[in-house]
Amino acid sequence: MSEECPCCVCGYWFSPQAMIPLNVLDLHKDIRRRTVCGSLKDKFLCKGCHSKCRRCKKVITYQQRRQYDGLCMPCSPSRKT
């Protein structure tokens, strides 16, 4: 088995040291459906595809940051899932 794993957003393969684990519960359900590959059990983002929540610094995608004012879903005051 290869020691590389794919990014759940861009699909490129990277070494495990270059990947950041992603908790999909921090993303809005529409963002998860449209941008994150749902067929993988463990979800990772490469350093080029990740962003961080402005408030709690959790790892989120750029799409989540753009659409939800830089916040993950637990930190978003008005837009709960």
N, C-alpha and C positions, 0 to 999 in steps of 0.2 A: 504494500500500500504506500502511496506517495505521502511524504511528510508535508505537503502543501495543502492549503484549504482555500476554498473560494470565498470571495466577498459576496455578501447577499444582495448587494445593490448593483455593482458594476459587473460581477461575474468573473473577474480576473483572479488568478490563483497567486497566492503569496505564501511566504513561510509563516509558521505560527507566531513567530516573534513580531511580525509586522501587522498582525491582526488584533482587533479590539472586540471583545465579546459584546453582544447586543441583547438587551432585554426588550422584546417586542411589546411588552405591556406598557412601556414608556411612550409608544407611538400611537397615534390615532388609528382606528381600525381601517379607515380609507387609505392612509399612508401605508400601512402594512400590506393591504391588498394590492395597491398599485406599484409599490417600489421595492418591496422586500420579497426575495424568493422564499416561498412558503414550503418548498419541498425538503428543505434541509432541517435536520433536527436541531443542531447547534448553529446558531446564527452569529456571524462575525462580520465586521466592517473593516475595510482597509483604511489606512490613514488618510487617503484621498477622499473617501466617501463619508467620513464621520464628522459630526459636529457635537457640541456640548450644550446642554441646557444652561441658559443664562443664570438661573437661580440655584439649582442644586448640582450642576456640573455632571449630570448623567449623560451617557453617550446616546445621541439621537442622530437621525439622518438630516441632511441639509434640507430636504423637502419638509420635514417636520419643523425645522427651525424657521423656514420662510413662511409657512402657512400659519404657524401658531406663535408668532411674536418671539421666537427664540426659546420657547418653553416646552418641556416634556408634558405629557398629559397629566401626571399627578400635580405638577406645578401650575397648570393652566387654570385660572380662576373661573372662566366662564364657559369653557368648552370641555365638558367631561364626556367620556364615552358611555 
